[in-house]
Amino acid sequence: MPRYEKNEITGSHDNIRHYIGEIYFMRAHEYFKRYQMLGDFPIVDKTLEDDMEQLVEASKRMPRNEVARFILSDLDKAIDYMETTPDSRRTRINKEAALLLKSRVALFEGTWLKYFKGTAFVPNGDGWPGASKAYNSGYQFPSGNIDNEINFFLEQSMNAASTVSNMFSLVTNTGHIQQSQTEAVNPYMNMFGDEDLTGYSEVLLWRQYDISLSTHCVVVAAQHGNYGVGVTRGLVDGFLMANGLPIYANASGYKGDDNIMNVRIDRDSRLNLFLKEPGQLNILYEGNGTHAVPVEPVPDLTAGNDENVYNTGYALRKGNSYYQKHCPNGGSFTGSITFRGSEAYLNYMEACYERYGYLDDRAKEFWRALRDRAHVDTNFDKTITATVVSEEAKNDWGAYSGGRLIDATLYNIRRERRCELMAESLRFMDLCRWRAMDQMIQTPYHIEGMKIWGEMQNWYLNDDGSSKLVYGIDNSSANVSEPSRSQYLRPYEKASGSLVYDGYRWAMAHYLSPICIQHMLITAGGTDLSDSPVYQNPGWPSVANLGAEF
């Protein structure tokens, strides 16, 4: 930057500025990953010398909100320096991506501070470990107090999301699942499985693959059982009916879950499009290679290979390509979405409600647009009125914050996010910032899939009428859970030796990752960890190789 400011860098002025913007973006992106994992984090904004004293000094952990502000500052610079769509294909970092990331970061910190307020997981909270270090003692929030800080981040998220929302339009969803080459394509479906994502207005940044250079296995996973990563009953049940009602509501028209076909009828089109059903075509192009699955089979619950088994019985086709030939090794080369514009709508809606306690006209506009594309009744007030959060909580951790049920409006905002962004790697981030897993400290949660102990068990009969399904807690050959445990398949409760046979539990410490003890020893200059400027995260011990304390 000093050379740039002195005009010592030669070349295209616009290109140079964009390169600088990319550097700021990449630093912000890397910082965001680490700050999500660790919270308080050193802020390093210059190259350090290979000098122990300097490195130890630079290891001081700054309060998490200060780190978030640093990330936003870098993104502001990136937004200022970078161009809009520097390449027409949107495969290069751009202003729109920086704005979307800014809205994501600000929403993360704003909601984290709100739901962890008063705890050891935020600056000046009860037991905050940062207070034990002189360099953080007496810390004051830049905005005066934590409530002002929360509002600052939520407003930053709204502003960035609103700006980027003007830079794209939502891709059209016909609601139709193409089943022949002569049928019209559905752009919304194809957006997740096309080789070239240039023409999809909603895609702000994507990675291109090439069969001769770099491949992946997403298409193979979408045609098989999702590589043994199942879709839960909780996710499936969370989708609304097309009329905007939850499945348990009176007059919802829900057909039940005795079979996968019924589950999909008259539902939010995102479930109908992406939840696979036996008998549907997975490919429309002959010669797709040895890894192709032309017609969706009955979910394979008995496969010996964990990669081929349908873990919950439910599987997604999101990411499938109807036309792409697979590489001999099972690879595929469809484009991979990095940032998608609809997240800006969701970020704005949530930040607005969290900040003000109501939805402004712009938030309502965004919500109606998302529901309209999903072919769901756009009257979200009808949905809110019919929502029973305690019922939703049976299958959705997002119904909680800090161990308490949230209100119906906020729950439905979270539901919209869950349904729109499913299988796009943002869910765990959301659950952490919402503090949505406290309830499992006391009450275990049981992962369930399809209703196997009903009519669908007849899919698994041998020619002589015997069943291929094997169960028994002491049976090493068990491939399904016992009917006495639940009518629904419990993939991690097939045998008593499973780590989560009695359900999933949680520890508060797991909202953040632990600091490596070796790092504390190195910066301490000896064996006394108190001499280190680095402090351990809440709930984690200062002894190596031990689990969470609370």
C-alpha positions in Angstrom: 0.0 0.0 0.0 2.8 2.5 0.7 4.1 1.9 -2.9 0.6 2.3 -4.3 0.0 5.5 -2.4 3.3 6.9 -3.8 2.2 5.9 -7.4 5.2 3.5 -7.6 3.2 0.6 -9.0 2.9 0.7 -12.8 0.2 -0.8 -15.0 -3.5 -0.4 -15.5 -4.9 1.7 -12.7 -8.2 -0.1 -12.6 -6.5 -3.5 -12.5 -4.1 -2.5 -9.7 -7.0 -1.2 -7.6 -8.9 -4.5 -8.2 -5.8 -6.6 -7.2 -5.5 -4.6 -3.9 -9.2 -5.1 -3.3 -8.8 -8.9 -3.8 -6.0 -9.0 -1.2 -8.2 -7.2 1.4 -11.1 -9.6 0.5 -8.9 -12.7 1.0 -7.5 -11.5 4.3 -11.1 -10.8 5.5 -12.2 -14.2 4.3 -9.4 -16.0 6.1 -10.0 -14.0 9.3 -13.7 -14.9 9.2 -12.9 -18.6 9.2 -10.6 -18.4 12.1 -12.7 -16.0 14.2 -15.7 -18.3 13.8 -13.6 -21.2 15.2 -11.8 -19.3 18.0 -13.6 -16.0 18.8 -11.0 -13.6 20.3 -8.1 -13.6 17.9 -4.9 -11.6 17.2 -5.2 -8.8 14.7 -2.2 -8.8 12.4 -2.2 -6.1 9.7 1.5 -6.1 8.7 4.2 -8.6 7.9 6.0 -9.7 11.1 9.7 -10.4 11.4 11.1 -13.8 12.5 11.6 -12.5 16.0 10.2 -14.3 19.1 9.5 -11.1 21.1 7.6 -9.5 18.2 5.7 -12.7 17.5 4.7 -13.2 21.1 3.5 -9.6 21.3 1.5 -10.2 18.1 -0.2 -13.3 19.7 -2.4 -11.2 22.0 -6.0 -12.1 21.4 -8.2 -9.1 20.7 -11.9 -9.2 21.8 -14.1 -10.9 19.1 -16.1 -7.9 18.3 -12.9 -6.0 17.5 -11.8 -8.8 15.2 -15.2 -8.6 13.5 -14.8 -4.8 13.1 -11.3 -5.5 11.6 -12.9 -7.9 9.1 -15.6 -5.4 8.1 -12.9 -2.7 7.7 -11.0 -5.0 5.3 -14.2 -5.7 3.4 -15.0 -2.0 3.2 -11.6 -1.5 1.5 -12.3 -4.4 -0.8 -15.6 -3.0 -1.8 -14.0 0.4 -2.5 -11.1 -1.0 -4.5 -12.8 -3.8 -6.5 -14.9 -3.6 -9.6 -18.4 -5.0 -10.1 -18.0 -8.2 -12.1 -14.4 -7.7 -13.3 -15.0 -10.6 -15.5 -18.3 -11.3 -17.2 -18.4 -14.9 -16.0 -18.3 -14.0 -12.3 -15.4 -16.4 -11.6 -13.3 -13.7 -10.1 -13.7 -12.0 -6.7 -15.9 -8.9 -7.0 -17.6 -6.1 -5.2 -20.9 -8.0 -4.9 -19.2 -11.0 -3.2 -17.5 -8.6 -0.7 -20.8 -6.9 0.1 -22.5 -10.3 0.7 -19.6 -11.5 2.9 -19.8 -8.3 4.9 -23.5 -8.8 5.5 -22.7 -12.4 6.6 -19.9 -11.4 9.0 -21.9 -8.6 10.6 -25.0 -10.8 11.1 -22.8 -13.5 12.6 -21.3 -11.1 15.2 -24.5 -9.2 15.9 -26.4 -12.4 16.7 -23.5 -14.0 18.5 -23.2 -11.0 20.9 -27.0 -11.0 21.4 -27.4 -14.7 22.3 -24.2 -15.1 24.3 -24.6 -11.8 26.1 -23.4 -12.0 29.7 -21.5 -15.3 29.2 -17.8 -16.1 29.0 -18.2 -16.2 25.2 -18.4 -12.4 24.8 -16.1 -9.6 26.0 -16.9 -8.5 29.6 -19.3 -11.4 30.1 -19.3 -13.5 33.3 -16.0 -15.5 33.2 -14.7 -14.0 30.0 -11.1 -15.4 29.9 -9.8 -12.2 28.2 -10.2 -10.3 31.4 -7.4 -12.3 32.9 -4.9 -10.6 30.7 -3.7 -7.0 31.4 -3.9 -6.0 27.8 -7.7 -6.7 27.8 -8.5 -5.6 31.4 -11.0 -2.8 31.6 -12.1 -3.3 28.0 -14.7 -0.9 26.7 -16.9 -1.5 23.6 -16.2 1.0 20.8 -19.9 1.9 20.7 -20.2 2.2 24.5 -21.8 -1.0 25.5 -22.7 -4.5 24.2 -26.3 -3.5 23.2 -25.0 -0.7 21.0 -22.4 -3.1 19.6 -25.1 -5.6 18.7 -27.1 -2.9 17.0 -24.0 -1.7 15.1 -23.4 -5.1 13.6 -27.0 -5.8 12.7 -27.3 -2.4 11.0 -24.1 -3.1 9.1 -25.5 -6.4 7.9 -28.7 -4.8 6.8 -26.9 -2.0 4.8 -24.6 -4.4 3.0 -27.4 -6.9 2.2 -29.6 -4.1 0.9 -26.8 -2.8 -1.4 -26.0 -6.1 -2.9 -29.7 -7.0 -3.3 -29.9 -4.3 -6.0 -27.1 -6.0 -8.0 -28.9 -9.2 -9.0 -32.3 -10.8 -9.6 -33.5 -14.2 -8.4 -33.2 -17.1 -10.8 -36.6 -18.5 -12.0 -38.0 -21.7 -10.5 -40.6 -23.4 -12.7 -41.4 -25.8 -9.9 -40.9 -28.7 -12.4 -38.5 -31.6 -12.3 -37.3 -32.2 -15.8 -37.7 -35.9 -16.7 -36.9 -35.9 -20.4 -34.7 -34.0 -22.8 -37.7 -32.6 -24.5 -39.2 -31.0 -21.4 -38.4 -27.4 -20.5 -35.5 -26.9 -18.1 -35.9 -25.5 -14.6 -33.2 -22.8 -14.2 -33.4 -22.9 -10.4 -32.6 -26.7 -10.3 -29.9 -26.4 -13.0 -28.2 -23.6 -11.2 -26.8 -26.1 -8.8 -25.6 -28.6 -11.4 -24.6 -26.7 -14.5 -21.1 -26.6 -15.9 -21.2 -22.9 -16.7 -22.9 -20.7 -14.1 -22.3 -17.4 -16.1 -26.0 -17.1 -17.1 -27.4 -17.4 -13.6 -28.1 -13.8 -12.3 -28.2 -14.9 -8.7 -24.7 -16.5 -8.7 -22.3 -13.7 -7.5 -19.2 -15.8 -7.5 -18.5 -19.4 -8.6 -15.6 -21.8 -9.2 -15.2 -23.4 -12.6 -14.1 -27.1 -13.0 -12.7 -28.8 -16.0 -12.6 -32.5 -16.8 -9.0 -32.4 -17.8 -7.8 -30.2 -15.0 -9.8 -30.5 -11.8 -12.9 -32.5 -10.9 -15.2 -33.2 -7.9 -17.7 -35.8 -6.9 -20.9 -33.8 -6.1 -22.8 -35.2 -9.1 -21.9 -38.7 -8.1 -23.0 -38.0 -4.5 -26.3 -36.6 -5.8 -27.0 -39.7 -7.9 -26.1 -42.1 -5.1 -27.1 -41.8 -1.4 -25.3 -38.5 -0.8 -22.1 -40.5 0.1 -23.7 -41.7 3.3 -24.7 -38.3 4.6 -28.4 -38.4 5.0 -31.1 -35.8 5.0 -32.8 -35.8 8.4 -36.5 -36.2 9.1 -36.1 -32.8 10.9 -35.2 -31.0 7.7 -37.9 -32.7 5.7 -40.6 -32.0 8.2 -39.5 -28.4 8.5 -40.6 -27.5 4.9 -44.0 -25.9 4.7 -46.9 -27.0 2.6 -47.4 -25.1 -0.6 -50.4 -23.4 1.0 -48.0 -21.9 3.6 -49.1 -24.1 6.5 -46.8 -26.3 8.6 -47.4 -30.0 8.2 -49.1 -30.4 11.6 -51.6 -27.5 11.1 -55.3 -28.1 10.6 -56.3 -28.2 6.9 -52.6 -28.3 5.9 -53.3 -31.1 3.4 -50.2 -33.1 4.5 -50.3 -36.6 3.1 -48.1 -38.1 5.8 -44.7 -39.8 5.6 -45.7 -43.4 5.2 -43.7 -43.3 1.9 -41.4 -40.8 0.2 -43.9 -40.0 -2.5 -46.5 -38.7 0.0 -43.9 -36.6 1.8 -43.3 -34.5 -1.3 -46.9 -33.9 -2.4 -48.1 -30.3 -2.2 -45.0 -29.1 -0.3 -42.6 -26.2 -0.7 -41.2 -26.8 -4.2 -37.6 -26.8 -2.8 -38.4 -30.0 -1.0 -40.3 -31.4 -4.0 -37.4 -30.6 -6.4 -34.5 -31.7 -4.3 -35.7 -34.7 -2.2 -35.3 -37.7 -4.4 -38.1 -40.2 -4.9 -37.7 -43.8 -6.2 -38.5 -44.1 -9.9 -37.4 -40.6 -10.9 -34.7 -40.1 -13.6 -31.4 -38.9 -12.4 -29.8 -38.5 -15.9 -31.2 -37.6 -19.3 -28.1 -38.4 -21.3 -26.9 -41.8 -22.2 -23.4 -42.9 -21.6 -22.9 -41.2 -18.3 -20.2 -43.6 -17.2 -19.9 -46.3 -14.6 -20.8 -44.1 -11.6 -24.1 -42.9 -13.1 -27.5 -43.9 -11.6 -30.0 -43.5 -14.4 -33.1 -44.1 -12.3 -33.5 -43.4 -8.6 -33.8 -46.7 -6.8 -35.4 -47.6 -3.5 -33.0 -46.1 -0.8 -30.3 -48.7 -0.2 -30.2 -49.2 3.6 -28.2 -52.4 3.4 -25.1 -51.4 1.4 -21.9 -52.7 2.8 -20.0 -49.7 1.5 -20.7 -46.6 3.8 -20.4 -44.3 0.8 -23.3 -46.0 -1.0 -25.7 -46.5 1.9 -28.6 -44.1 2.2 -27.9 -43.1 5.8 -31.4 -41.9 6.7 -33.3 -43.2 3.7 -33.8 -39.6 2.6 -31.4 -38.1 0.0 -31.0 -34.9 -2.0 -30.5 -34.4 -5.7 -29.3 -30.8 -5.2 -26.1 -30.6 -7.2 -27.1 -33.2 -9.7 -26.5 -32.8 -13.4 -28.8 -34.4 -15.9 -26.4 -34.2 -18.8 -22.8 -34.4 -17.6 -20.7 -37.5 -18.4 -18.7 -38.7 -15.3 -15.0 -39.1 -15.3 -13.8 -42.7 -15.1 -12.8 -42.2 -11.4 -16.3 -40.9 -10.6 -15.4 -37.2 -10.8 -17.6 -34.5 -12.2 -17.0 -31.0 -13.3 -20.1 -28.9 -12.7 -19.6 -25.3 -11.4 -19.5 -24.7 -7.7 -21.4 -21.7 -6.2 -19.3 -19.7 -3.8 -21.7 -16.8 -3.1 -25.4 -16.7 -4.0 -27.5 -13.6 -3.9 -30.6 -15.0 -2.1 -28.5 -15.1 1.1 -28.6 -11.3 1.0 -32.4 -11.4 1.2 -32.2 -13.8 4.2 -29.5 -11.8 5.9 -31.5 -8.6 5.6 -34.7 -10.2 6.9 -33.0 -11.7 10.0 -30.9 -8.7 10.8 -33.9 -6.4 10.5 -36.0 -8.5 12.9 -33.2 -9.0 15.4 -32.5 -5.3 15.4 -35.9 -3.8 15.5 -38.3 -6.6 16.5 -40.3 -6.2 13.3 -39.9 -6.5 9.5 -39.7 -3.3 7.5 -41.1 -3.1 4.0 -37.9 -4.2 2.3 -37.6 -7.3 4.5 -41.2 -8.2 3.7 -40.5 -7.7 0.0 -37.5 -10.1 0.2 -39.5 -12.7 2.1 -42.4 -12.6 -0.4 -40.0 -12.9 -3.3 -38.3 -16.0 -1.8 -41.6 -17.7 -1.0 -43.0 -16.8 -4.4 -40.0 -18.5 -6.1 -40.5 -21.5 -3.9 -44.1 -21.7 -5.0 -45.3 -21.2 -1.4 -48.2 -18.9 -0.5 -46.6 -15.5 0.0 -48.7 -14.7 3.0 -46.1 -15.4 5.7 -48.4 -14.0 8.4 -50.6 -17.0 7.9 -47.6 -19.2 8.4 -46.6 -17.4 11.6 -50.1 -17.6 13.0 -50.2 -21.4 12.4 -46.7 -22.1 13.8 -46.4 -23.9 17.1 -42.7 -23.4 18.0 -42.7 -26.2 20.6 -43.9 -28.5 17.8 -41.1 -27.3 15.5 -38.6 -27.7 18.3 -39.0 -31.5 18.2 -37.1 -31.6 14.9 -35.3 -28.3 14.6 -32.5 -27.0 16.8 -33.1 -23.6 15.2 -36.2 -23.2 17.3 -34.0 -22.5 20.3 -31.6 -19.8 21.4 -29.8 -20.3 24.7 -32.0 -23.2 25.6 -35.2 -21.3 25.2 -37.8 -21.3 22.4 -37.9 -18.3 20.2 -41.0 -16.5 18.9 -42.9 -17.7 15.8 -41.8 -14.9 13.5 -38.1 -15.3 14.2 -38.5 -19.1 13.9 -40.0 -18.8 10.4 -37.3 -16.4 9.3 -34.8 -19.1 10.4 -36.9 -21.8 8.7 -36.8 -19.8 5.4 -33.0 -19.7 5.7 -32.8 -23.4 6.4 -34.9 -24.4 3.4 -33.3 -22.0 0.9 -29.7 -22.7 1.9 -29.9 -26.5 2.7 -26.8 -28.4 1.7 -24.8 -25.2 1.1 -22.5 -25.5 4.2 -23.9 -22.6 6.2 -26.1 -24.5 8.7 -23.6 -25.1 11.5 -22.4 -21.5 11.3 -26.0 -20.5 11.9 -26.7 -22.9 14.8 -23.6 -21.6 16.6 -24.3 -17.9 16.3 -27.9 -18.6 17.4 -26.7 -20.5 20.4 -29.1 -23.2 19.3 -27.7 -26.3 20.9 -27.8 -25.5 24.7 -30.9 -27.7 25.1 -28.9 -30.8 24.3 -26.7 -30.3 27.4 -29.5 -31.9 29.4 -31.8 -33.5 26.8 -30.3 -35.8 24.1 -31.4 -35.4 20.5 -32.1 -38.5 18.3 -31.3 -38.1 14.6 -34.1 -39.7 12.5 -34.7 -40.4 8.9 -37.6 -41.9 6.9 -40.4 -43.9 8.5 -38.9 -47.3 7.9 -41.2 -49.3 10.3 -44.3 -48.7 8.2 -45.2 -49.6 4.6 -41.7 -48.7 3.4 -40.3 -51.8 5.1 -41.9 -53.8 2.4 -39.4 -52.4 -0.1 -36.8 -54.6 1.5 -38.2 -58.1 1.1 -36.4 -61.0 -0.3 -38.1 -63.3 -2.9 -39.1 -65.7 -0.2 -40.8 -62.9 1.8 -38.1 -62.5 4.4 -36.7 -59.1 5.2 -33.3 -57.7 4.3 -33.6 -55.4 7.3 -31.6 -56.6 10.3 -31.7 -55.1 13.8 -30.7 -55.9 17.3 -28.5 -53.9 19.6 -26.1 -56.8 20.0 -26.2 -57.8 16.4 -23.0 -56.8 14.6 -24.8 -57.2 11.2 -27.6 -54.8 12.1 -28.3 -52.4 9.2 -31.3 -50.5 10.7 -32.4 -49.4 14.2 -34.9 -51.4 16.2 -38.6 -50.6 15.8 -39.0 -50.4 19.6 -36.8 -47.3 19.5 -38.8 -45.4 16.9 -40.9 -46.0 13.8 -38.3 -43.8 12.1 -34.9 -44.9 11.0 -32.2 -43.9 13.5 -29.0 -44.3 11.6 -26.6 -43.9 14.6 -28.6 -46.3 16.9 -28.2 -49.5 15.0 -26.0 -51.1 17.7 -25.2 -50.2 21.3 -21.6 -49.6 20.4 -22.4 -46.4 18.6 -21.0 -43.2 20.2 -24.5 -41.6 19.9 -26.7 -44.6 20.6 -28.4 -42.7 23.4 -28.7 -39.5 21.3 -26.6 -36.4 20.6 -25.4 -34.3 23.6 -23.7 -30.9 23.7 -21.2 -29.0 25.7 -21.1 -25.2 25.8 -17.3 -25.3 25.1 -18.0 -26.7 21.7 -19.4 -23.4 20.4 -15.7 -22.5 20.0 -12.6 -24.6 19.3 -9.9 -25.0 22.0 -6.5 -23.3 21.8 -3.6 -25.6 21.3 -1.7 -26.0 24.5 1.6 -26.0 22.6 0.9 -22.5 21.3 0.4 -21.3 24.9 3.7 -23.0 26.0 5.7 -21.5 23.1 4.4 -18.0 23.8 4.9 -18.4 27.6 8.6 -19.1 27.1 8.5 -21.9 29.7 6.0 -24.2 31.5 3.9 -21.6 33.2 1.0 -21.0 31.0 0.0 -17.8 32.8 3.1 -16.2 31.3 1.6 -16.6 27.9 -0.5 -13.7 26.3 -2.7 -16.4 24.9 -5.7 -17.6 27.0 -7.8 -20.7 26.6 -11.4 -20.6 25.3 -14.3 -21.0 27.8 -14.9 -24.6 28.9 -11.7 -26.0 27.6 -8.9 -27.1 30.0 -5.3 -25.9 30.0 -4.0 -29.4 29.9 -3.5 -31.2 26.5 -5.6 -34.1 25.3 -8.6 -33.5 27.6 -12.2 -32.9 26.6 -14.5 -30.0 27.4 -15.1 -29.2 31.1 -18.6 -27.8 30.6 
